[in-house]
Amino acid sequence: MISQPMATCKSAGERFFRYYHRYCVAPDIDVLFELLNAIHSLNDKLQKATSENFFACPEFTALKALRNLLHHEAELIHEVRPLSVADLPIMSDVLSLCLVPRSLVERAIEQLDKKRRSQDEEAIRSTLKWYAEVVNINPCIFNFAVHAFEKLRGLEIDLDGEEYAEFERSYQFEEDTGHSHYISGDIRCHAGDVDAVLNSAFRKIT
C-alpha cells in the first residue's frame, strides 16, 4: 500500500498529463491556465512525497514565474494567444504557438524572488523563445513535459491514465527511432522576417 503523500503525487502526475494532452489537442487559454496550475501542484506534491522537485529544471522556473503572475493577476491570461502553425507562413517543429506579450514576461521576471533573481532570470530568458514584442512559451511547455515524464519514471512512480500512456508510447517511439525527445521550437519563415510575422499575427487577434 502506497503512502498518502505518494498517492497524492501520483494523482498530481496523472492530472498534469491530462491537462498537457488537452492543451496539445486543443490549446486555449483556459486549459493553459489549468496546465500551469497542474505543473505547480505536481512540483509541490512531488517534493512532499519524495523530497525531489523540478527547481533545477529551467523550463519549470520559467513556467512557475508565468504561473505565479497569472495566478495573482488572472485577468492577464487574456493577453495570451494560442496559434496554429498551419495558420501562419512559418515552419517549425511544433504544431502550435502560444504567444505572450514580452512585457508580461518581463513583469513576471520583475516579481522573482530577489535571492534567486539572477539565476532564475537567466533560465527564463534562455528557455523561452523571444521575437521582438512577443514570446513563444510552447517549446518550454513541451520540453517540461519530457522532464516531468523522465523524473517520475526515474523515481518509479507509476502513473495511470490514457493520456500518460499515450505520452509514454510517443516517448518510446522516439527512443526506438533515435529521435530527440526535446524540441528546439525554432521558427523559419517562408518569406519575410519571423519577428514581423509573429508580431503581426499577435496584433490581428488582440
Secondary structure, DSSP 4 states (H G I P E B T S, - for coil): ---HHHHHHHHHHHHHHHHHHHHHHS--HHHHHHHHHHHHHHHHHHHHHHS--STT-HHHHHHHHHHHHHHHSGGGGGG-EEEEGGGTTEEESSSEEEEEEHHHHHHHHHTS-TTTHHHHHHHHHHHSEEETTEEE-HHHHHHHHHHHHHHHHHTT----SHHHHHHHHHHHHHHHHT--SS----EEESSS-HHHHHHHHHHHT-
